[in-house]
């Protein structure tokens, strides 16, 4: 049998999402790609510092054992191949078992996501993230200024999701946008027994649960998930019933009724948080690694 990624959780991410290449990126933006390549070549023997997504990737790779590789992490980057060498060397320095990468020198790399059958794409390029979401791949724009993940939970992968337009579609959110809170609440009460349509990150939640079930107790890391939503009672019930209808669970659910999410995320200490609204991402990024999911009506680009 040939080499295949079938049966693995596949995470694709850019070099900047995994490593702190912000200084190098400023050179790229101020000058040109040749200056960027020259700097990366000069720093070839200097390992890059961990970036925003580094803790999440390191923990996910802990699902791999000598007997079974269950997670594949792939570098998918607009970097040039020379800069890609430094990314691979940095991964090896940090003991990250990353073997595969595609480097497209400024061209959109998202077109390789289908070939990879990726379950998640993390990048700092909004255009690439939007294109990935359109293609049906769970994707988020990593906030470069995000706080780094807590080191308090070494044996848990903690991931927090917003609800509407992330785990769920923005069907109900559109009612709120068009008609206000009272109409939204009535709508959700009337539709309480009808599951919400899936959002862009439902496949990731499904894949994570499949990974945990397959690994069982054979690995030293466990998955812990949280739903962190602006919904409140009685609109909470449809969200819970939707997860039940999908056969999925979250370990914690926070129905905040519009309260700022940052303080609650600070208490949960996720390795990553995904939200579709930039105002929530700005608040969250002050305390936890954060990714913006550019889906739903609120994120449509005007014609």
N, C-alpha and C positions, 0 to 999 in steps of 0.2 A: 504494500500500500504506500502511496506517495505521501509527502508531507502535506498536512492539512491543518486548518485552524478550527475545523468543525468540533463542536462540543466545548469550545473554550469561550470564556468571557474576553472579548477583544476591546481594549481601550486604546484609542489613537489620540495622540496629543502633540502639540507643537513643542519645539525646543524651549521656547520662552515660557510655556506653561509649566514645564518640568524643571527648568533651571532659571536662575536669575541672570538673564542676559540683558537687563535693562540698560546698563551702561553701553554695551555693544550696540544695542538697538538705537540709542541716541546718535551714535556715530553713523549708523545706517541712514537714519532719517535726515541728518544734517549734511551728509556728504554723498556717498554713493555706495553701491554694493561692493565695489572693489576695495574701498577703504574698510568696510566691514569685514570682508574676507581676509584682508591683510592683518587686521587686529586679531581675528580669531586664529589665524595661523601663528601669529606671534605668541598667543596664549595657549597653544596646543597642549603644552605640558602643565598648564595650570587648570586644575579641575574647577568647573563652574560651581557656584554655590547653589544649594537647593532652592527651587522656586515654589510657587504657590501650590501646585499640584503634587509636589514631591512626596509629602507624607501619605497622601491617598494612594499613590502608585506603589510606594514601598510596602504598605500594608496589604494591598491587593496581591502583590507578588508573593506574599507569605502564604497564599493558598496553594502555591506550587511546592510539591515535595519531590524527593528523588524518585518516587514511584509514579507520580502523576503531575503533569502540568495542566492546570485548569484555567490559568489567566495568561493572556498574551498582551504585552504592552508594546505598541509600535509608535515610533517617532514619525509624525506626518507633518512636514514643515515646509514653509516657503524659503527656508535657508538653502544656500548652495551646498553642493556635496563636500567642499572643503570644510565649511563650518559644521557640516554633519559629522565629520571626523571628531571634532572636539566634543560634540554632544555624546557620541558613543564612548569616547574616552572618559568623559565625566561620569557617564552611567556606570562604567566599569569601576571607576574609582570609588563610587558610592555603593558598590555591590548590588546594583540593579541589573537583573538578568534581562536586558533588552538586546535583542538580536536583529530586529528588523526595522527598517526605516525607509521613507521616501522623501527625497529632498528636491524641490521643484524650482529653486532659484527665482522666486518672485511670482511664479504662476500658482493659481489656485490648486491646492493639494486635495481638496475634498473629493475630487472625482475618484480617488482610490478607496474611498470608504466602502463602496459597494463591494469591491473585490475583496476587501478585508472582512466584510460582514461585521462591521464595528458596532458595538453596543453603546459606545460613548465616544464623543469627540470633544476635546478641550483645546481651545485656541484663544489667542488674544486678538485675532483678526475677525472683526464683526461680519465682514462679507462672507468669509469662509464658514462661519457658524450659521449664518442665515441660509446659505446654500445647502449645508448639511441637514438642517431642519426641514427644508423643502423636500429633500431627498428621503426623509423619513428616519434620519439618524438622530438619536438624542445628542444634543450638542449645546455647549454653553461658552460664552465669552468670559474668560477668566479675568477678574479684576486684578491688575498687576499690583495695586497697592493694598491688596488684602492682607489682613493679619495672618500670621502663620498658625497652623493647627496646634492645638494643645498637645503636649507630650504625656498627658496624664493617663491616657487609655491605650497603652501599647498593644494590648491584645484585643482591641475592638476597632472595627471600621465603622465610624459614625457618619451617616449621610442624612442630611435633612432636605426635604422637598417642600416647596410651596404646593398648593393644591391646584386651583384653577389656572389653566394655561400652562401647567407643568405636568403634574400627574394626571390631571383631568383636562378635558378640552375647556375652552373659554366660553362655552355655551351659556352658562349661568352668569359669568362675568359680564357678558354682553348685555344681559337684562339689567344688571346693576348700572352699567355705564349709560344705558338708554333711559331707564325709568327710575333709578334710585334704589335706596336700601329697602324700603317697604315692599316695593314690587319684587325685588330679588328674594326677599324672605318668603313672600307668598308663593312665588314660583317654585322655590325649593321645597316648601311644604307640600304643594300640590304634586310635585314630581318625586316625592321622597322614595317611592318604591321603584322608580325607574333609574337604572344606573347611568351615571354621567358617561358620555363618550370618552374614550381614552385620550390623554394628552401626549405630548411628545416624549415624556419621560416614563410613561407606563412600561415600555419595553425594557428599560434599564432596571426598574424595580423588579420586574419579572425575572430578568437575567440574574440579578443579584440573589434572589431567593433560590433560583435553580442552582446557582453556584454553592450557596450555603448548604442546601440539602444534599448535593452530591458530595461535598467535602465531609459533612457530618462532624464528628469530633476528631478527625484525623489530622487537623491542622491547628496551630496555636492561636488562630485569630478568629473572631466571631463578628458577625454583621449586626449592627444596631441602627434602625432607621427611625425617622421622625417626620410626621406631617406638621408643618408650621404654616398656618393659614390665617388670613384675616376673617374667615368665617366665624360665626358664633352661633349658639343655640337660638332658634331651632334648625338653622341651616346646616348644622354639623352632621345631622343624621344622614342626609343623602350622601355625603362624602364617605362616611363609615360604611354605609350599605353598598356603595359602589365598590370599595375595596373587597368587601365580603363577596360580592357577585363575581369579582375577578379571581377569587381564591387567593388573594394576597393579604398581607398584614403589614402594619407598621408597629414598632414597639412603643412609640410615644406619639401622641397627637396633641397639638396645641391649637386651640380655637381662640384666637386672640381678640376678635371683635374690633380690629383696627389698631390695637396697641402696637407700639414700635417693636419690631421683631428682634432687633439687635440684642437687647438685654436677655431675652429668652434663649437666643442662640448662644450667647456667651455662657449661659448656664449649662446648655446641652453639650457644648464643645464638639461640634462636628468636624470631621476632616474635610467636608465640603458641604456647601449649601447652594441650592438651585432655586432661583426665583425669576419670574418674568418681568417684574417691575423694577426699573432702575433705582427708584427711590428706596425700595426695600434693600436692593443690592448695596447701595451706598451705605446704608445703616449697618447692614450685616458685615460688609467688608472691613469695618472698623474693628471687628472682634473675631471673625472666622474667615477661612478661605471661601470665596464666593464666586459663583458663575451666573451670568445673565443669560436667560433663555429667551431669545428674541422671537417668540411665537405669539400667536393670538392677535386680536385686533389692535391692542394697545401698541404693538410693535410693528405695525404695518408702515412701510415707507410710502409717503405720499407720492402719487404719480407726478 
